[in-house]
Every structure is written in structure tokens, then in C-alpha cells.
Amino acid sequence: MPSRQIETDLVHLGRPHSEGRRFVNPAVQRGSTVLFQTLDDLIAPEDPFGSLRYGRQGTPTHRAFEDAITQLEHGYRTFTAPSGLAAITLVLTAYTSAGSHILVSDNVYSPTRDFCTGMLARFGVETEFFNPALGEDIKTRFRKNTAIVFLESPGSLTFEVTDVSAIAHMARQAGIVTAVDNTWATPLFFQPLQHGADIVIHAATKYIVGHADGMLGTVTVTEACEPALRRAAYQSGIATGPEDAYLGLRGLRTLSARLARHQETGLTLARWLQAQPLVTAVLHPALPEASGHALWKRDFTGASGLFSFCLKPMRRETVAAFAESLQLFGMGFSWGGFESLITPELKPRSRSVMAWPTDGVLVRLHAGLENAQDLVSDLEQGFAHLRQT
């Protein structure tokens, strides 16, 4: 069979075939206890791919989803976790120990930062944050005890694009593992393992599940990195429910169609916002004016519907009047679902080495699947409140 495009794989991967009649979707299989026919079977050494010996290791539903993600990311094996943050913390604990030094991009998801400066610090792991634009110069930050480089590209809230290939190349030469949070792009628009990374992470809660009704994380690794992650997953007892794994599989089937709409609508809104006098900047890597656009154009095949824009300095009451007037944009702390969302940042988030991009208000926006012109109209009436208060 000739090689298939990823849009076709999204429909067909993770659907085990059997002879005769079958349902389109794999069953949701629940269970904790696995029964063995013989004593030899019971005490046999564990299969490297984790033959299903106990419910904490998953069910056939989990395996179908994990296998699909593994193939989409061109990896060796995928592990699931009960949330994106759980997937991140699993990675950071799998490859570090007391005395380790890690390098973390300054624009990562805030809970990632909190885990590094909180729990990892208490366990004797030192975190050094670095500018995501460092590129090959990352090598100047390496130490003998550097265990991992952790990236998120585009970065959380501020959407800087990192040269993953350059950083991963330098890290691999030094024997250091590189992990990338790829939630924004999904496997459809960027595949970090193809650019030299060792580990790719998704908050599958977002675009992969896609319907704001499941919590799920994934970690996909190369063969060399698999044993350490398998041990960490087993020893930490991290496990996900089969229903959430099923929701991940369900979301994959429509991911390509949804992302095309998210991308188109997101760019429509971003360009409209660029024309607004109260907006000082639009932080969207697919815009030619964005500082990371050249890297995005080189490495990515598309953009999702999540980006930010910066408003001029204004009172909290004014921002509240704007956000609360919107009818089609909900205020909530997720994204990637079918619904449009907006979340104003009323004070700068923590950055150690980078300047916060505005002295005004940063607003994160997720373009959902509604009609783009309806969303523009909603923003228009919202901006009317900004001008009146």
C-alpha cells in the first residue's frame, strides 16, 4: 500500500481489525484484574511494551489510542496520563534525580514552571530557565549534571517559536534528553521527534479530545528513552480511565477537519484585531509580522486557533466590561474544544529571563468552530464597551 497522508491515518489508526462484522469504534473496556490461565503466565517477565497484566497498565482501549498517537508522532511508544500536567510531571521525574540540573524554556505553561520551582526543587533538582530564542547557544548552558531540556513551542500565552531542531541537536551531542510540549500544534502540524527531540508531550485534553469533555495527557518517546519512562509510570502509579482514552480516539477522527476550521477562524480574528487601535500587538506565529514567523513557516505545517493579543493599559473594570459583554466567547481555563474562549491576564505572568510583552493587558483567545463573522461581530460589540468605559 502506498504511504498515506496524516489526515487518512487520523481516521484509521487505533482501530484494530478483525475478521467478519465489526463495529467502527473499538470498545470501551473497563477492568482492574487480568486473569491468567497458567502460573507461568502469571509470573512471566514483563513485556517491554507492557503486556496487560493489571488495570493500572491500561486496557485494549488504551492500547488502541496509544498506538495511534505513537504512529502519528513517529515514536517508539506512547504512555497516557490523567492530564497534560500529569504527563509533564511524569517526564520531569523520569529523567531527573537529586542533584540534577534541567533547562526549561522561560515561556512554558505556568503549572510546568510551578512544578519545577516547587516539587522538583524540594527533591534537589535545580531548574534554570532560558530564553526560547537561544537556539544552538543552548550549549553554553549545559553542565555535567544537565539531565533534560524542556521546551514548549509556541510558548504558553506569548507564543514565541523555538528552534527545536537546533536545541535538540546540541542536547543530543551532549547526551541530554530533549522534551517538547506539542499541545498547540498537535501531531498534525508539528512532529518534534522528526526534528531531533526525544520526547513529545500532549495535553490531549485540548485539541485531541477536542470536545471539552475529557482530561488526558500523552507522552511519546524514542526507543532509547522508553525504559526510564516505563519505570517512572509504573512506580508512580499514574493511570487513566478507559473512557478518557476512548474520548482521545474519538477526537482523533475529526482532528484534521476541526483544526482546519480553528486555523482559518483564528487567522481571521487575528487580522481583525491587528486593525483595532486599542490593540498594541497580536501574538500569533502564523502572522508574517510575528517575530517567530520564519521558524514557524520552516517547521510547522499549520496553526491552531489559540493566540494572544495585547491591549493598551486600562482599568480592571474596563477589561471586565469587555469580557463579560461577549456572547460567543466563554471565560474559562482551557482551549482546544469546539467553543471559543477568552481569558484576560490582568497581571504579568512570571518570566525569569524574558520581558513580558506588554505593559497593558494580555488577552488569550481560542477561536472555536463558530462562524468566523459571528465571532468578529461579537468582538466588535465587545470593543465598543472598551471604547465607552
C-alpha positions in Angstrom: 0.0 0.0 0.0 1.4 3.5 -0.8 2.3 5.8 2.0 -0.8 7.6 3.4 -1.3 11.2 4.4 -1.7 12.0 8.1 -5.4 13.0 7.6 -6.1 9.4 6.5 -4.2 8.0 9.4 -6.3 10.0 11.8 -9.3 8.1 10.6 -7.8 4.6 10.5 -5.2 4.3 13.2 -6.2 2.7 16.5 -9.0 0.7 15.0 -7.9 -3.0 15.4 -9.2 -5.1 12.5 -10.9 -8.4 12.9 -12.5 -10.9 10.6 -16.2 -10.6 9.8 -18.6 -8.0 11.1 -17.2 -5.4 13.5 -18.1 -2.0 14.9 -16.4 1.1 13.6 -15.1 2.1 17.0 -13.1 0.0 19.5 -15.0 -0.9 22.6 -14.5 0.9 25.9 -13.1 -1.9 28.1 -13.0 -1.4 31.8 -11.1 -3.5 34.3 -8.7 -3.8 37.1 -8.0 -7.5 37.4 -6.5 -9.5 34.5 -6.9 -13.3 34.8 -4.1 -15.7 33.7 -4.6 -19.3 32.5 -1.3 -20.7 34.0 1.2 -19.9 36.8 3.9 -19.5 34.2 1.9 -16.8 32.5 1.2 -15.1 35.9 4.9 -14.8 36.8 6.3 -14.3 33.3 8.7 -11.3 33.0 7.0 -8.1 31.9 6.9 -7.4 28.2 8.8 -4.2 27.3 5.6 -2.9 25.8 3.7 -3.6 29.0 1.5 -6.6 28.2 -1.7 -6.0 30.0 -1.2 -7.6 33.4 -3.2 -5.2 35.7 -5.7 -2.5 35.0 -3.3 0.3 36.0 -1.2 -0.6 32.9 -4.3 0.1 30.7 -6.8 -1.8 28.7 -7.1 -2.6 25.0 -8.9 0.7 24.7 -5.8 2.5 26.0 -3.5 0.5 23.7 -5.6 1.5 20.6 -5.2 5.2 21.5 -1.6 4.9 22.4 -0.7 3.1 19.3 -2.4 5.7 17.2 -0.5 8.6 18.9 2.8 6.7 18.6 2.4 6.3 14.8 1.2 9.9 14.3 4.3 11.2 16.2 6.7 8.7 14.6 7.7 7.4 18.1 8.5 4.1 19.7 5.9 4.0 22.4 3.2 6.3 24.0 2.1 6.4 27.6 -1.1 8.0 28.8 -1.6 10.2 31.9 -4.7 11.6 33.5 -3.9 15.2 32.4 -1.4 17.2 30.4 0.3 18.3 33.6 0.5 14.7 34.8 2.2 13.8 31.5 4.7 16.7 32.0 5.5 15.8 35.7 5.9 12.2 34.7 8.6 13.2 32.2 10.4 15.6 34.5 10.6 12.9 37.3 11.6 10.1 34.9 14.8 11.7 33.8 15.9 13.6 36.9 17.2 12.8 40.4 18.6 14.7 43.4 21.4 16.8 42.1 20.2 17.1 38.5 20.2 20.3 36.6 17.5 21.0 34.0 16.9 23.6 31.4 13.4 24.9 30.9 12.2 27.4 28.3 11.1 30.6 30.0 7.7 30.6 28.3 6.4 27.3 29.4 2.9 26.6 30.8 2.7 28.1 34.3 1.9 24.8 36.1 5.1 23.3 34.5 7.1 26.2 36.0 5.4 25.7 39.3 6.3 22.0 39.4 9.9 22.8 38.6 10.3 25.5 41.2 8.2 23.7 43.8 8.3 19.9 43.9 11.4 19.3 41.9 13.3 21.9 43.9 12.3 20.2 47.1 13.7 17.0 45.7 17.0 18.6 44.9 16.6 19.3 41.2 17.8 22.7 40.0 15.9 24.4 37.2 17.5 27.0 35.0 15.1 29.0 32.8 16.4 30.2 29.4 15.2 32.4 26.6 13.4 30.3 24.0 15.3 32.2 21.2 18.6 30.8 22.4 18.9 28.2 19.6 22.3 26.5 19.3 23.7 28.7 22.1 21.8 26.5 24.5 25.1 24.5 24.6 26.6 27.4 26.8 24.1 26.4 29.5 24.9 22.7 29.6 26.5 21.3 32.8 27.8 17.9 33.6 24.7 17.2 35.6 22.2 18.6 33.0 19.6 15.9 32.6 16.9 17.3 30.3 15.9 20.3 28.2 12.2 21.1 28.3 10.6 23.2 25.5 7.1 24.4 24.7 6.8 25.8 21.2 5.0 28.1 20.6 5.3 29.2 24.1 2.4 29.5 26.5 0.5 32.8 26.4 3.2 34.7 24.5 3.6 32.2 21.5 7.3 32.5 20.8 8.6 29.8 18.4 11.7 27.9 19.4 14.3 26.4 17.0 13.6 22.8 18.3 16.0 21.2 15.7 19.0 23.4 16.8 18.4 22.8 20.5 17.7 19.1 20.2 20.9 18.7 18.1 23.1 20.4 20.7 21.4 18.4 23.5 21.8 15.1 21.8 25.5 15.7 21.1 25.9 16.3 24.9 23.9 13.2 25.8 21.0 15.3 27.2 17.3 14.4 26.6 15.0 17.0 24.9 11.3 17.0 25.6 8.7 19.2 23.8 5.2 20.1 24.9 3.5 19.9 21.5 -0.1 20.6 22.6 -0.6 23.8 20.5 0.3 22.2 17.2 -0.8 18.6 17.7 0.8 15.8 15.6 -0.9 17.2 12.6 1.0 20.5 12.4 4.4 19.6 14.0 6.2 16.4 14.9 9.1 17.1 17.3 10.6 13.7 17.1 11.2 14.3 13.4 13.1 17.4 14.4 15.5 15.6 16.8 13.6 15.7 20.1 13.5 12.5 22.3 10.1 13.1 24.0 6.8 14.7 22.9 4.0 15.6 25.3 0.4 16.5 24.7 -2.3 17.8 26.9 -4.7 15.7 24.9 -7.5 17.3 26.9 -7.2 20.1 24.4 -7.3 19.6 20.6 -7.0 15.8 20.6 -10.1 15.2 22.7 -11.5 18.3 21.2 -14.9 18.5 22.9 -14.1 19.9 26.3 -15.3 16.7 28.0 -12.2 14.7 28.9 -8.9 15.0 30.8 -6.0 13.2 29.2 -2.2 13.5 28.6 0.2 11.6 26.4 4.0 11.1 26.3 5.6 9.6 23.2 9.2 8.6 23.4 12.1 7.2 21.3 13.3 3.7 21.9 16.3 4.9 23.9 14.1 6.9 26.3 11.4 4.2 26.8 12.8 2.2 29.7 13.1 5.3 32.0 9.6 6.5 31.3 8.2 3.0 31.7 9.8 2.6 35.1 8.5 6.1 36.2 5.0 5.4 35.0 4.9 2.0 36.8 6.5 3.3 40.1 4.3 6.4 40.3 1.1 4.5 39.6 -0.1 7.0 37.0 -3.2 5.7 35.2 -6.0 6.9 33.1 -9.6 5.7 32.7 -10.6 3.9 29.6 -13.4 6.4 28.9 -10.9 9.2 28.6 -8.7 7.1 26.3 -11.8 6.5 24.2 -12.5 10.2 24.0 -9.0 10.7 22.7 -9.6 8.2 20.0 -12.9 9.8 19.1 -11.3 13.2 18.9 -8.5 12.0 16.6 -11.1 11.1 13.9 -12.1 14.7 13.3 -8.9 16.4 14.3 -7.9 17.4 10.8 -11.3 18.9 9.9 -11.5 20.8 13.2 -8.0 22.2 13.0 -8.6 23.5 9.5 -11.5 25.5 10.8 -9.7 26.6 14.0 -6.8 27.8 11.9 -8.9 29.7 9.4 -11.0 31.4 12.0 -8.1 32.1 14.3 -6.3 34.0 11.5 -9.5 35.9 10.6 -9.8 37.1 14.2 -6.0 37.8 14.5 -6.1 40.0 11.3 -9.2 41.8 12.5 -7.6 42.5 15.9 -4.5 43.9 14.2 -6.7 46.7 12.8 -8.0 47.8 16.2 -6.5 51.0 17.6 -6.7 49.6 21.2 -4.7 46.6 20.3 -0.9 47.1 20.5 0.2 43.6 19.3 -1.2 40.3 18.1 0.9 37.3 19.2 0.2 34.7 16.5 3.2 32.9 14.9 1.4 32.4 11.6 1.2 36.2 11.1 4.2 37.4 8.9 4.8 40.2 11.4 5.4 37.8 14.3 9.0 37.5 15.5 9.0 33.7 15.2 7.2 33.5 11.9 10.2 32.4 9.9 10.8 29.4 12.2 7.1 28.6 12.3 7.0 28.7 8.5 10.0 26.4 8.3 9.0 23.8 10.8 5.2 23.8 11.1 2.5 22.8 8.6 -0.3 24.8 10.1 -1.5 26.9 13.1 -4.2 26.1 15.6 -6.8 28.5 16.9 -5.0 29.7 20.1 -3.2 33.0 20.2 -3.0 36.2 22.3 -3.3 40.0 21.8 -2.2 42.9 23.8 -4.5 45.8 24.8 -3.3 49.3 25.9 -3.2 49.8 29.7 -6.7 50.1 31.1 -8.6 49.6 34.3 -9.8 46.2 35.5 -13.4 47.4 35.3 -12.9 48.2 31.6 -11.5 44.8 30.9 -14.3 43.1 32.8 -16.9 45.1 30.9 -15.3 43.9 27.6 -15.0 40.2 28.6 -18.4 40.0 30.2 -20.2 41.6 27.2 -19.1 38.8 24.9 -21.8 36.4 23.9 -19.9 33.7 22.0 -16.6 33.7 23.9 -16.7 32.0 27.2 -14.3 32.7 30.0 -12.6 29.5 31.1 -9.2 27.9 31.6 -8.9 25.5 28.7 -8.8 25.5 25.0 -8.9 23.2 22.0 -12.6 22.4 22.2 -15.3 23.4 19.7 -16.1 26.5 21.8 -14.5 29.9 21.6 -12.8 31.1 24.8 -11.2 34.3 26.1 -9.1 34.8 29.2 -7.6 38.2 30.1 -4.3 38.2 32.0 -4.7 41.2 34.4 -1.1 41.0 35.7 2.1 39.8 34.1 2.9 36.1 34.4 6.3 35.0 35.7 9.2 35.3 33.3 12.8 34.9 34.6 14.8 36.0 31.5 12.3 37.4 29.1 10.4 40.7 29.2 6.6 40.4 29.4 5.4 41.6 26.0 3.1 44.4 27.2 2.6 47.0 29.9 -1.1 46.7 29.2 -3.4 43.7 29.3 -2.6 40.4 27.6 -5.7 38.5 26.4 -5.6 34.9 25.3 -8.2 33.9 22.7 -9.2 30.5 21.4 -11.1 30.5 18.1 -13.7 27.8 18.2 -15.8 26.3 15.4 -18.5 29.0 15.3 -18.9 31.1 12.2 -15.9 33.5 11.9 -18.0 36.5 11.0 -20.3 35.9 14.0 -17.2 35.9 16.2 -15.9 39.1 14.7 -19.3 40.7 15.3 -19.2 39.6 18.9 -15.7 41.1 19.3 -16.9 44.3 17.6 -19.6 44.9 20.2 -17.1 43.9 23.0 -14.6 46.6 21.7 -17.5 49.1 21.8 -17.6 48.5 25.6 -13.8 49.1 25.7 -14.2 52.5 23.9 -17.1 53.6 26.1 -15.5 52.9 29.5 
